Amino acid sequence: MGDWTWDYEGYDPGDERLRESMCTLGNGYFATRGAAPECAADSVHYPGTYVAGCYNRLTSEVAGHLVENEEMVNLPNWLPLRFRTGTSDGAAPWFTPDTVTLLDHRLSLDLHSGTLERHVRYEDAQGRRTHARQLRLVHMAQPHLAALRTEFTAENWSGDIEVEAALDGAVTNAGVDRYRQLNGDHLTHVRTGTCAADTVWLRCRTSTSGIRIGLASRTTVEGPVTRTCDHLAELRAAQLLQLPLVQGRTTTVDKTVALHTSRDPAISDPLRSSVDRVSRAPGFDALLSSHRTAWRLLWRRAALDVAGEAGRILRLHLFHVLQTLSPHTADLDVGVPARGLHGEAYRGHVFWDELFVLPYLNLHFPEVSRALLRYRHRRLEQACLAARDIGRTGALYPWQSGSDGREETQLLHLNPHSGRWLPDHSRLQHHVGSAVAYNVWQYCEASGDTEFLHTKGAEMLLQIARFWASSAAYDESLGRYRIRGVVGPDEYHDAYPGAEEPGLDDNAYTNVTAAWVLSRTLDVLRALPEPRRRELFERTGLDGAELDRWEDVSRKLRVPFHAGVISQFDGYGDLAELNWDAYTARYGDIRRLDRILEAEGDTVNRYQASKQADVLMLGYLFSPNELKELFRRLGHELDEQTWHDTVDYYLRRTSHGSTLSGLVHGCVLARVRRAEAWKYCREALEGDIADLQGGTTGEGIHLGAMGGTLDLVQRGLTGLETRSGALWLDPVPLPELSEYGFALRYRGHWGVRLRMRHGKLEVSVPASDRSPIAIVLPDRAVSVDPGESCRLTLRDR
């Protein structure tokens, strides 16, 4: 493997789904899994194509209940291109790795050019060996186009080969085993047709959301064709080609596809737009050239220079982030899908994963961050209705969001260990609102976008703050406000042992971030221009008495402690200790301890055992100084010893059942115990490429963890903060990542470069008419003019 390629040798049915996810190609508008074009969906292969924001809602019967679920829809498959020899009677089998002798199989994902190259060699029953080389792209410059080139070479024979290039509408959502009991038939009214000698089309729509989909496919051959015909069925449009092959010579078949939906701007009919676009599309070579140019420009803006294997993995993570959230995303009404556009896990929903992705995008593609925040703003009204439904004011953002912003969290979830469907209480993770507020603030600080902060940003902050204030109840006996009945980031604990109602009281992460939201929102409201402030107050009915309550709550929210550490929630220290060694010896991998215990008839709610970082998330979001100030505002002195003890305490009690866990712990440990940090950083880097969560990557990559590893370098190791109009840096170089560099886009400056090397920090600001950039280190501050560079020696930590 090179620094820019990921190669997979051989064919392993058990590894196929993982490779399909990791070899997905996309452009921010749509993506297609890296499945073999000659293979249909089955227990091994799962071709899938997903358009950002394309959802549909269906009702299923689960455990005797009717359950409604909204899913990101698996759209008609544009990939199919199959072939066979010995076609005189049409009885020969189509070649697939599972039906014909496979001599060789290689995949090569080229990150630099955004292409997937595949080499496959088959031998038929007569001993005829055929080599096919395929090159695939999902166009990064023209987001509605994709193309597949296939080069056939007869190695030891001459004769005819039959090729079928198709559009397949007989697809369902069936990519996640534990969802198989759910209705997955999202497409209806599938129709096919032809519009030119080399072009077929397929149209359909989603059954309830009514999204119309149009695809058109143009197939051309470089070389002689002895027979062609179209084969149209209700669910499939195919072109059949009979090609004469001469031993040792190569014949090329190019398939170009256009895809539109009725959600696209500036179109009238998706099918007509697709047919028109594919008819005007240039040949494969020209498409490949413009596609490579688009990727080259993307990599220039997203420059990340880290040496060694860590650098290779980070580049792969960045590649998948850019395929899901590219500059094309800025034109769409979509959020951050937790599993990318790479599979159907989590049903394509939007969680809090933007908390781990936007900090990176803010400093490279702020227009994409702004679009993702507008997705949340468009659903602010729905969030306000959700708060009203539970007797609160303000905005309650859903734990899982889809098309319209209602709560999409399922009421039941399947435990694969026990086979039981269980109540799902994760919708009580109200802290997702704090994540939205945090991202609003971080985006505005990084971009300097005061227009957004004073309008849509202020509106979201106000309603999220209002929700937290209305959720806080004053406890006279404690002299503190309390937030009850929630679930924290840990997710394992959703109720007290034996409790009839779900929810926990005074989750430290929830309360501290709520206090931060209230405090920060008060700052924003005070800084608004007076006409805008007056307008906002009149529109929302905000008054001085409500602001006084926010101030009071922001200073008196309860943060529980026990045994000299911050309690994850009230009563955490009273739970039983788990025999970690015994469970590890019995099960080996205990990342999903909750499922193991439930299958035994027990519950993780009884134990001091966490799935992932909860309290320690505070150390991921806030710098040490900001965290101390937050606790001081709440009436606590958070000294280094207390924080270090808290880190140790939860580190011993966490199973790391989420890909986010290693990321957060690595970042926190980099500032607490540097020698142990790399273990967790490495786990975060390898989470998907090694499928550490045990088969989940084949259902879609973990976008939050991938984006978070980029932010680990960008902010975690550098201590980079964008606040008060300056770049604040407090680097903590790890021995394993002591030298790295990256480019930033900061407040109108394009291509600001930072490089860490041998205890020195180099900052270069490109020439422009912008103001100088202020750089603040713990022991000094400097100003760097456009067109200038500086080298700063870092203090010895």
C-alpha positions as a printed Julia matrix, in Angstrom:
797×3 Matrix{Float64}:
   0.0     0.0     0.0
   1.14    3.53   -0.72
   0.49    6.63    1.34
  -2.55    7.41   -0.81
  -3.94    3.95   -1.59
  -5.72    1.23    0.33
  -5.36   -2.2    -1.22
  -7.33   -5.37   -0.55
  -5.88   -8.59   -1.95
  -7.89  -11.74   -2.55
 -11.53  -12.47   -1.98
 -12.93  -13.19    1.47
 -16.73  -13.48    1.7
 -16.6   -12.82    5.44
 -14.76   -9.56    4.84
 -16.76   -8.35    1.86
 -19.2    -6.06    3.7
 -16.33   -4.31    5.5
 -14.51   -3.72    2.23
 -17.67   -2.43    0.61
 -18.03    0.2     3.34
 -14.37    1.19    3.29
 -14.36    1.4    -0.53
 -17.5     3.52   -0.77
 -17.23    6.41   -3.22
 -19.24    9.6    -2.78
 -19.31   13.34   -3.37
 -21.47   14.81   -0.59
 -24.64   14.46   -2.68
 -24.71   10.69   -3.07
 -22.47    7.7    -2.41
 -22.26    4.1    -3.57
 -20.77    1.21   -1.63
 -17.73   -0.55   -3.05
 -19.62   -3.68   -4.07
 -18.71   -5.87   -7.04
 -20.75   -4.7   -10.06
 -21.53   -8.29  -11.11
 -23.0    -9.24   -7.72
 -26.54   -8.69   -6.47
 -27.43   -8.18   -2.81
 -27.21  -11.4    -0.8
 -25.71  -12.65    2.44
 -22.2   -11.68    1.22
 -22.6    -8.67   -1.03
 -24.59   -5.49   -0.45
 -24.51   -2.84   -3.16
 -26.12    0.31   -1.85
 -26.57    3.85   -3.17
 -27.71    6.65   -0.85
 -28.59   10.27   -1.55
 -28.03   12.67    1.34
 -31.31   13.49    3.07
 -33.42   10.99    1.09
 -35.65    9.38    3.74
 -38.85    7.36    3.8
 -41.14    6.25    6.62
 -42.66    2.76    6.98
 -44.62    0.86    9.6
 -43.52   -2.6    10.77
 -44.81   -5.11   13.27
 -42.17   -5.77   15.94
 -42.71   -7.95   19.0
 -46.46   -7.57   18.67
 -46.3    -3.78   18.28
 -46.72   -1.57   15.23
 -43.54    0.5    14.99
 -42.91    3.39   12.63
 -39.36    3.99   11.4
 -37.86    6.48    9.01
 -34.81    5.33    7.06
 -32.31    6.68    4.58
 -33.42    4.9     1.41
 -31.32    2.45   -0.56
 -31.9     3.78   -4.08
 -31.93    1.81   -7.34
 -28.58    0.19   -8.0
 -26.69    1.8   -10.89
 -23.66   -0.5   -10.61
 -24.78   -3.78  -12.28
 -22.41   -4.85  -15.02
 -22.05   -8.6   -15.41
 -20.5   -10.81  -18.06
 -20.06  -14.42  -19.2
 -18.42  -16.52  -21.89
 -19.96  -19.31  -23.96
 -23.13  -17.38  -24.7
 -24.37  -19.13  -27.81
 -27.35  -20.65  -26.0
 -27.5   -18.19  -23.11
 -27.17  -21.02  -20.59
 -23.7   -20.21  -19.27
 -23.58  -18.74  -15.75
 -22.86  -15.1   -15.21
 -19.42  -14.71  -13.63
 -19.31  -13.87   -9.92
 -16.73  -14.67   -7.25
 -19.19  -17.17   -5.81
 -20.22  -19.06   -9.0
 -17.14  -19.34  -11.24
 -13.5   -20.15  -10.54
 -11.86  -16.99   -9.27
  -8.13  -16.76  -10.04
  -7.37  -13.29   -8.75
  -9.18  -10.43   -7.01
  -7.7    -7.07   -6.06
  -9.2    -3.75   -4.93
  -7.3    -0.49   -4.78
  -8.88    2.64   -3.32
  -7.01    5.73   -4.52
  -7.65    8.52   -2.04
  -5.87   11.19   -4.04
  -8.05   10.77   -7.11
 -11.2     9.41   -5.44
 -11.36    6.26   -7.56
 -11.77    2.54   -6.92
  -9.79    0.19   -9.15
 -10.64   -3.51   -9.29
  -8.86   -6.4   -10.96
 -10.6    -9.74  -11.28
  -9.62  -12.88  -13.22
 -12.11  -15.66  -13.88
 -11.76  -19.1   -15.43
 -14.85  -20.77  -16.91
 -15.63  -24.49  -17.17
 -13.71  -24.74  -20.47
 -10.56  -23.29  -18.92
 -10.92  -19.89  -20.61
  -9.35  -17.17  -18.49
 -10.7   -13.62  -18.64
  -9.27  -10.57  -16.93
 -11.44   -7.56  -16.12
 -10.05   -4.26  -14.87
 -12.61   -1.8   -13.56
 -12.24    1.85  -12.61
 -15.1     3.55  -10.77
 -15.83    7.13   -9.76
 -18.64    9.13   -8.2
 -17.95   12.52   -9.67
 -16.72   15.17   -7.26
 -17.16   18.08   -9.69
 -20.55   17.11  -11.15
 -22.34   15.59   -8.15
 -25.12   13.91  -10.14
 -22.77   11.78  -12.25
 -20.97    8.47  -11.71
 -19.04    6.27  -14.11
 -17.66    2.76  -14.39
 -15.03    1.67  -16.93
 -14.51   -2.06  -17.5
 -11.64   -3.38  -19.63
 -11.96   -7.02  -20.75
  -8.96   -9.07  -21.83
  -9.16  -12.69  -23.0
  -5.93  -14.2   -21.71
  -5.84  -17.62  -23.42
  -8.74  -17.62  -25.87
 -10.64  -15.69  -28.52
 -14.39  -15.5   -28.95
 -17.51  -13.71  -27.8
 -18.33  -12.41  -24.35
 -21.79  -11.26  -23.3
 -22.05   -8.16  -21.13
 -25.14   -6.84  -19.37
 -25.18   -3.26  -18.03
 -28.28   -2.51  -15.98
 -30.18   -0.23  -13.63
 -31.82   -2.31  -10.93
 -34.92   -1.07   -9.11
 -35.56   -4.34   -7.25
 -33.76   -3.12   -4.14
 -34.79   -2.88   -0.5
 -33.23   -1.72    2.74
 -31.75   -5.0     3.99
 -28.17   -4.09    4.86
 -28.4    -4.52    8.64
 -29.23   -7.97    9.98
 -30.93   -6.77   13.15
 -33.34   -4.65   11.09
 -34.45   -7.58    8.92
 -37.8    -7.83   10.71
 -38.57   -4.26    9.69
 -40.3    -3.33    6.48
 -37.63   -2.29    3.98
 -39.64   -1.83    0.79
 -39.28    1.9     0.31
 -39.55    2.23   -3.47
 -42.71    2.1    -5.54
 -43.95    2.92   -9.06
 -40.73    1.66  -10.68
 -40.73    2.2   -14.44
 -38.04    1.67  -17.08
 -37.43    2.73  -20.67
 -34.98    3.72  -23.39
 -34.31    7.12  -24.9
 -31.34    6.53  -27.22
 -29.46    3.65  -28.79
 -27.02    3.55  -25.88
 -29.17    4.86  -23.0
 -31.75    3.35  -20.66
 -33.58    4.96  -17.76
 -35.37    4.05  -14.54
 -37.7     6.12  -12.43
 -39.5     5.47   -9.13
 -40.55    7.23   -5.96
 -40.45    6.62   -2.24
 -43.68    5.21   -0.89
 -44.61    7.75    1.8
 -42.25   10.73    1.5
 -43.05   10.87   -2.22
 -39.5    11.66   -3.33
 -39.22   11.05   -7.08
 -36.0     9.47   -8.32
 -34.65    9.38  -11.85
 -31.63    7.52  -13.21
 -30.26    7.3   -16.72
 -27.4     5.08  -17.88
 -25.33    5.4   -21.06
 -23.2     2.43  -22.11
 -20.56    2.75  -24.82
 -17.98    0.32  -26.19
 -14.49    1.04  -27.47
 -14.13   -1.67  -30.08
 -16.43   -3.87  -32.15
 -19.86   -4.93  -30.93
 -21.54   -7.82  -32.72
 -24.94   -7.58  -31.02
 -26.76   -5.18  -28.74
 -30.29   -5.07  -27.42
 -32.26   -3.55  -24.57
 -34.03   -5.72  -22.04
 -36.67   -3.85  -20.11
 -38.54   -5.31  -17.17
 -40.75   -3.63  -14.6
 -37.92   -3.28  -12.08
 -34.84   -3.49  -14.29
 -33.51   -1.73  -17.38
 -30.63   -3.58  -19.05
 -28.47   -3.27  -22.12
 -27.09   -6.54  -23.52
 -23.85   -6.41  -25.51
 -22.06   -9.22  -27.32
 -18.39   -8.37  -27.73
 -15.83  -10.27  -29.82
 -12.61  -10.63  -27.82
  -9.24  -11.42  -29.37
  -6.64  -13.1   -27.18
  -4.33  -10.55  -25.58
  -6.32   -7.52  -26.75
  -8.46   -5.29  -24.51
 -12.04   -4.17  -25.15
 -13.43   -1.32  -23.03
 -17.0    -0.79  -21.88
 -17.87    2.55  -20.27
 -21.03    3.06  -18.24
 -22.0     6.61  -17.3
 -24.91    7.25  -14.94
 -26.85   10.36  -13.88
 -28.97   10.49  -10.72
 -31.47   13.14   -9.63
 -34.25   13.32   -7.05
 -37.14   15.73   -6.64
 -35.34   17.23   -3.6
 -32.74   18.75   -5.92
 -32.87   22.5    -6.52
 -33.34   24.01   -9.96
 -34.96   21.01  -11.66
 -38.52   20.19  -12.67
 -38.46   16.44  -13.27
 -35.72   14.12  -11.94
 -35.91   11.69  -14.85
 -35.74   14.38  -17.5
 -32.79   15.98  -15.7
 -30.99   12.64  -15.5
 -31.54   11.81  -19.17
 -30.41   15.27  -20.23
 -27.36   15.18  -17.98
 -26.16   11.75  -19.1
 -26.66   12.62  -22.75
 -24.46   15.69  -22.36
 -21.84   14.03  -20.17
 -18.4    13.76  -21.79
 -16.54   10.48  -22.19
 -14.93    8.59  -19.35
 -11.46   10.07  -19.82
 -12.75   13.64  -19.62
 -14.91   12.78  -16.6
 -11.95   11.2   -14.87
  -9.78   14.26  -15.55
 -12.28   16.77  -14.12
 -13.0    14.45  -11.18
  -9.3    14.25  -10.32
  -9.01   18.03  -10.54
 -11.88   18.46   -8.07
 -10.24   16.07   -5.61
  -6.87   17.79   -5.99
  -8.45   21.11   -5.01
 -10.22   19.49   -2.06
  -7.01   17.99   -0.74
  -5.31   21.36   -1.06
  -7.93   22.98    1.19
  -7.93   20.07    3.61
  -4.16   19.64    3.76
  -3.12   17.35    6.62
   0.49   16.2     6.9
   1.11   13.46    9.46
   3.92   10.95    8.99
   3.71    7.17    9.12
   0.79    4.8     9.49
  -1.2     7.3    11.56
  -1.0     9.73    8.65
  -2.27    7.1     6.21
  -5.27    6.35    8.41
  -6.03   10.02    9.02
  -5.99   10.58    5.28
  -8.48    7.73    4.84
 -10.72    9.23    7.54
 -10.57   12.63    5.88
 -11.42   11.02    2.54
 -14.62    9.52    3.95
 -15.59   12.73    5.73
 -15.21   14.65    2.46
 -17.24   12.05    0.55
 -20.1    12.51    3.0
 -19.81   16.24    3.66
 -18.26   17.99    0.67
 -18.75   21.53   -0.63
 -21.76   20.12   -2.53
 -23.39   19.52    0.86
 -23.55   23.28    1.34
 -26.44   23.39   -1.16
 -28.47   20.68    0.59
 -30.86   20.49    3.52
 -29.08   17.67    5.34
 -27.42   16.91    8.67
 -24.44   14.76    9.63
 -25.4    11.08    9.15
 -23.68    9.13   11.92
 -22.69    6.31    9.56
 -21.94    8.47    6.56
 -23.54    7.64    3.22
 -21.91    4.24    3.51
 -24.62    1.93    4.82
 -27.93    1.6     6.63
 -26.89    1.32   10.28
 -28.72    3.77   12.55
 -31.13    4.09    9.58
 -29.08    6.98    8.24
 -30.12    9.2    11.14
 -28.46   12.34   12.43
 -27.25   12.1    16.05
 -24.87   14.32   18.0
 -21.94   13.16   15.85
 -21.71   16.63   14.34
 -20.11   17.54   17.67
 -17.04   15.59   16.53
 -17.12   16.57   12.85
 -17.94   20.28   12.68
 -14.88   21.45   14.64
 -12.77   20.13   11.77
 -15.02   21.49    9.03
 -15.23   24.92   10.68
 -11.57   25.54    9.89
 -11.57   24.12    6.37
 -15.07   24.2     4.87
 -17.06   26.71    6.93
 -19.73   26.9     4.22
 -20.46   23.21    4.88
 -20.63   23.78    8.65
 -23.06   26.63    8.11
 -25.29   24.42    5.94
 -25.29   21.67    8.57
 -26.28   24.19   11.23
 -29.05   25.5     8.98
 -30.39   21.94    8.91
 -30.83   22.3    12.67
 -32.29   25.8    12.4
 -34.92   24.68    9.89
 -36.04   22.14   12.49
 -36.06   24.58   15.39
 -39.85   24.84   15.3
 -40.16   21.06   15.52
 -37.74   21.06   18.46
 -39.89   23.68   20.21
 -42.96   21.51   19.7
 -41.1    18.54   21.18
 -40.27   20.57   24.29
 -43.89   21.68   24.62
 -45.04   18.06   24.36
 -43.18   17.2    27.58
 -44.25   20.34   29.39
 -41.15   22.46   28.8
 -40.39   25.66   26.96
 -37.65   26.27   24.44
 -36.26   23.69   22.03
 -35.72   19.97   22.61
 -33.71   18.63   19.69
 -34.23   14.91   18.99
 -31.59   12.32   19.78
 -32.13   10.89   16.29
 -33.19   13.23   13.5
 -34.15   12.56    9.9
 -36.16   14.44    7.32
 -38.34   16.82    9.33
 -36.73   17.02   12.77
 -39.14   14.93   14.8
 -37.74   12.33   17.2
 -36.77    9.28   15.14
 -35.36    7.16   17.97
 -36.99    3.75   17.86
 -39.17    2.67   20.76
 -37.67   -0.83   20.69
 -34.23   -2.17   19.9
 -33.0    -5.71   19.34
 -30.36   -7.32   21.53
 -28.65   -9.78   19.15
 -27.25  -11.71   22.14
 -30.65  -12.55   23.59
 -32.9   -12.11   20.56
 -35.2    -9.92   22.64
 -36.68   -6.58   21.62
 -36.23   -4.12   24.48
 -37.48   -0.61   25.26
 -35.16    2.08   23.91
 -34.84    5.11   26.2
 -31.99    6.84   24.38
 -34.37    9.64   23.36
 -33.75   10.95   26.91
 -30.3    12.1    25.78
 -31.39   15.72   25.84
 -27.75   16.82   25.81
 -27.94   16.75   22.0
 -29.25   20.34   22.31
 -26.02   21.39   24.01
 -24.1    19.83   21.13
 -26.05   21.96   18.65
 -25.35   25.08   20.74
 -21.65   24.2    21.04
 -21.37   23.83   17.28
 -23.11   27.15   16.67
 -20.61   28.9    18.93
 -17.54   27.09   17.57
 -18.53   27.77   13.97
 -19.04   31.47   14.6
 -15.76   31.81   16.51
 -13.81   30.06   13.75
 -15.47   31.81   10.81
 -16.21   35.22   12.27
 -19.73   34.86   10.86
 -21.47   37.4    13.09
 -24.42   37.59   10.7
 -25.25   33.94   11.41
 -24.56   34.34   15.14
 -26.87   37.33   15.42
 -29.71   35.7    13.47
 -30.14   31.94   13.19
 -27.43   31.17   15.72
 -28.91   33.43   18.38
 -32.37   31.97   17.78
 -31.13   28.41   18.34
 -29.05   29.36   21.37
 -31.97   31.2    22.93
 -34.41   28.31   22.59
 -31.89   25.69   23.76
 -31.06   27.84   26.8
 -34.76   28.32   27.45
 -35.23   24.53   27.43
 -32.47   23.98   29.98
 -33.81   26.68   32.26
 -37.29   25.16   32.11
 -35.86   21.69   32.78
 -34.08   22.78   35.95
 -36.05   22.5    39.21
 -34.8    24.18   42.39
 -34.14   21.88   45.35
 -34.43   23.88   48.58
 -32.6    21.24   50.61
 -29.53   21.46   48.35
 -29.75   25.1    47.36
 -29.22   23.85   43.8
 -31.1    23.38   40.55
 -31.5    19.82   39.36
 -32.22   18.28   35.95
 -33.94   14.93   36.36
 -34.94   12.05   34.13
 -32.23   12.2    31.47
 -29.67    9.84   29.92
 -26.05   10.89   29.52
 -23.52   10.16   26.76
 -22.64    6.84   28.46
 -25.89    5.3    27.11
 -25.52    2.12   29.22
 -27.39    3.66   32.13
 -30.93    4.65   31.33
 -32.62    4.1    34.73
 -31.9     3.47   38.37
 -31.86   -0.2    39.45
 -35.43   -1.39   39.99
 -36.97    1.93   38.95
 -40.31    1.87   37.17
 -39.52    4.98   35.11
 -36.44    5.55   32.94
 -34.03    8.44   33.38
 -31.28    9.58   35.73
 -30.84   12.69   37.83
 -28.11   15.31   37.61
 -25.96   13.81   34.89
 -22.78   15.84   35.29
 -22.14   16.21   31.55
 -25.72   17.32   30.91
 -25.73   19.84   33.75
 -22.32   21.36   33.06
 -23.0    21.76   29.35
 -26.44   23.2    30.14
 -24.76   25.78   32.38
 -22.34   26.56   29.53
 -25.24   27.05   27.09
 -27.03   29.41   29.47
 -23.9    31.43   30.16
 -22.84   31.63   26.53
 -26.33   32.57   25.35
 -26.46   35.42   27.87
 -23.15   36.67   26.44
 -24.48   36.51   22.88
 -27.71   38.33   23.75
 -25.79   41.1    25.5
 -23.55   41.55   22.46
 -26.37   41.77   19.92
 -26.9    45.09   18.17
 -29.72   46.82   20.01
 -32.25   46.74   17.12
 -31.67   43.04   16.62
 -31.81   42.37   20.37
 -35.11   44.19   20.68
 -36.53   42.37   17.68
 -35.5    38.96   19.03
 -36.92   39.69   22.49
 -40.24   40.81   21.05
 -40.54   37.84   18.73
 -39.77   35.25   21.42
 -41.37   36.96   24.41
 -38.06   37.01   26.27
 -37.83   39.44   29.18
 -35.52   40.44   31.97
 -37.06   38.09   34.54
 -36.33   35.08   32.31
 -32.76   36.25   31.81
 -32.31   36.57   35.57
 -33.44   32.97   35.96
 -30.96   31.85   33.31
 -28.19   33.6    35.19
 -29.21   31.94   38.44
 -29.55   28.47   36.93
 -26.2    28.78   35.15
 -24.53   29.29   38.52
 -26.47   26.82   40.64
 -26.95   23.68   38.57
 -25.95   20.7    40.66
 -22.81   18.73   39.85
 -22.66   15.6    42.07
 -19.39   14.28   43.51
 -18.46   11.06   45.31
 -15.18    9.62   46.57
 -13.38   12.8    45.56
 -14.39   12.55   41.88
 -17.16   13.99   39.72
 -20.14   11.65   39.72
 -21.45   10.61   36.32
 -24.91   11.13   37.77
 -26.49   11.32   41.19
 -26.06    7.91   42.82
 -23.42    6.52   40.43
 -21.07    5.86   43.34
 -23.72    3.74   45.08
 -23.92    1.23   42.25
 -22.22   -2.17   42.53
 -18.72   -2.72   41.22
 -18.42   -5.1    38.25
 -15.95   -7.99   38.15
 -14.32   -6.86   34.92
 -11.73   -9.67   34.9
 -14.38  -12.36   35.21
 -16.46  -10.98   32.33
 -13.42  -10.49   30.13
 -12.32  -14.08   30.82
 -15.78  -15.38   30.01
 -16.59  -13.35   26.9
 -13.32  -11.87   25.63
 -14.73   -8.79   23.94
 -17.02   -7.01   26.4
 -17.41   -3.71   24.58
 -21.17   -4.29   24.44
 -21.43   -5.21   28.09
 -25.05   -4.04   28.18
 -26.09   -6.74   25.73
 -24.09   -9.4    27.55
 -25.67   -8.61   30.91
 -29.2    -8.4    29.49
 -28.77  -11.81   27.85
 -27.82  -13.14   31.32
 -30.99  -11.69   32.81
 -29.04   -8.87   34.47
 -28.79   -5.16   33.69
 -25.86   -2.79   33.37
 -27.94   -0.24   35.32
 -26.82   -2.03   38.5
 -23.11   -1.45   37.95
 -20.45    1.23   37.81
 -19.76    0.43   34.18
 -19.87    2.9    31.29
 -20.02    2.32   27.56
 -17.99    5.4    26.65
 -16.8     8.73   27.96
 -19.48   10.64   29.84
 -17.98   12.91   32.51
 -14.73   12.86   30.54
 -16.5    14.37   27.53
 -16.15   17.64   29.4
 -12.38   17.38   29.0
 -12.82   16.75   25.3
 -15.01   19.8    24.66
 -13.37   22.35   26.92
  -9.78   23.35   27.5
  -8.47   22.86   31.06
  -8.79   26.56   31.82
 -12.32   26.84   30.41
 -13.41   23.74   32.31
 -12.04   25.14   35.55
 -13.88   28.39   34.92
 -17.12   26.53   34.23
 -16.86   24.67   37.54
 -15.88   27.87   39.34
 -19.03   29.52   38.0
 -20.96   26.57   39.45
 -19.28   27.03   42.82
 -16.63   24.3    42.62
 -12.86   24.47   42.45
 -11.83   21.8    39.96
  -8.15   21.37   40.72
  -5.83   19.19   38.66
  -5.83   16.39   41.24
  -9.61   16.09   41.24
  -9.72   16.02   37.47
  -6.9    13.48   37.23
  -8.6    11.28   39.82
 -11.85   11.55   37.86
 -10.09   10.47   34.68
  -8.54    7.46   36.44
 -11.82    6.5    38.06
 -13.84    6.25   34.86
 -11.02    4.84   32.77
 -11.14    1.75   35.0
 -14.9     1.47   34.56
 -15.39    1.93   30.82
 -15.88   -0.85   28.28
 -15.33    1.37   25.2
 -18.43    0.05   23.45
 -18.44    3.01   21.06
 -15.93    4.1    18.43
 -16.07    7.55   20.05
 -14.7     6.27   23.34
 -11.07    5.75   22.34
 -11.07    9.13   20.61
 -12.26   11.04   23.68
 -10.03    9.15   26.11
  -6.99    9.64   23.89
  -7.61   13.37   23.7
  -8.18   13.71   27.45
  -5.18   11.55   28.38
  -2.89   13.59   26.14
  -3.21   16.33   28.78
  -3.33   14.09   31.84
  -1.07   11.06   31.31
   0.61   11.36   27.96
   2.24    7.91   28.13
  -1.17    6.2    28.04
  -2.8     8.44   25.45
  -1.52    6.72   22.33
  -3.19    3.41   23.17
  -6.58    5.09   22.91
  -5.65    7.31   19.99
  -4.6     4.22   18.08
  -7.89    2.49   18.87
  -9.72    5.52   17.52
  -7.64    5.42   14.35
  -8.17    1.7    13.8
 -11.85    1.54   14.8
 -13.2     1.09   11.28
 -10.25   -0.28    9.33
  -9.96   -3.13   11.85
 -13.71   -3.25   12.57
 -13.03   -3.2    16.31
 -16.73   -3.06   17.16
 -17.2    -6.52   15.71
 -18.94   -6.39   12.35
 -20.48   -2.93   12.56
 -18.31   -1.22    9.94
 -19.86   -3.31    7.2
 -23.14   -1.53    7.99
 -21.51    1.89    7.48
 -18.43    3.74    8.68
 -18.47    5.72   11.96
 -18.29    9.29   10.71
 -18.08   10.93   14.15
 -15.03    8.89   15.11
 -13.36    9.58   11.76
 -14.0    13.3    11.99
 -12.93   13.25   15.62
  -9.51   11.78   14.83
  -8.89   14.71   12.48
  -9.9    17.07   15.27
  -7.64   15.13   17.66
  -4.67   16.39   15.65
  -6.12   19.79   14.78
  -7.36   20.8    18.25
  -6.58   18.01   20.72
  -2.81   17.91   20.37
  -2.37   21.61   19.59
  -4.8    22.89   22.23
  -6.17   25.05   19.42
  -9.07   27.29   20.37
 -10.71   29.99   18.28
 -11.89   32.63   20.72
 -11.77   36.36   21.27
 -10.61   36.89   17.69
  -7.39   34.9    18.11
  -5.92   31.45   17.67
  -5.07   30.08   21.12
  -2.57   27.23   21.21
  -1.26   25.04   24.02
   0.39   22.03   22.32
   0.91   18.66   24.01
   2.97   16.66   21.49
   2.78   12.91   21.83
   5.98   10.96   21.09
   4.06    9.02   18.44
   2.68   12.22   16.87
   5.37   14.77   17.6
   5.57   16.2    14.08
   2.59   17.19   11.96
   1.16   20.06    9.98
  -2.11   21.24    8.51
  -3.74   24.16    6.76
  -6.62   26.24    8.12
  -9.2    28.63    6.78
  -9.66   31.17    9.54
 -11.82   34.3     9.4
 -11.23   34.98    5.72
  -7.62   33.79    5.67
  -7.24   30.87    3.25
  -4.38   28.44    3.74
  -3.01   29.43    7.15
  -0.42   26.74    7.85
   0.59   25.37   11.22
   3.44   22.9    11.65
   4.67   21.26   14.84
   8.26   20.05   14.73
  10.86   19.33   17.43
   9.26   21.49   20.09
   8.73   24.38   17.72
   5.54   25.75   16.22
   5.65   27.35   12.78
   2.78   29.57   11.66
   2.53   30.87    8.08
  -0.17   33.28    6.92
  -0.7    33.66    3.15
  -0.54   37.08    1.59
  -3.87   38.94    1.53
  -5.48   42.24    2.47
  -6.83   40.74    5.7
  -5.85   41.8     9.21
  -2.97   40.1    11.04
  -3.72   36.91   12.97
  -3.21   36.96   16.73
  -1.54   33.81   18.11
  -1.81   33.26   21.86
   0.38   30.71   23.7
   0.28   30.07   27.46
   3.32   32.29   28.0
   3.1    34.89   25.23
   1.13   36.4    22.37
   2.31   37.3    18.87
   0.79   38.77   15.75
   1.5    37.35   12.29
   0.89   39.58    9.28
  -0.41   38.24    5.97
   2.5    37.05    3.86
   4.63   36.43    6.96
   5.71   33.41    9.02
   6.96   32.93   12.53
   8.62   30.13   14.47
   7.82   29.83   18.17
   9.75   27.71   20.65
   7.29   25.97   22.94
   7.65   25.83   26.7
   8.95   22.57   28.11
   6.01   20.71   29.66
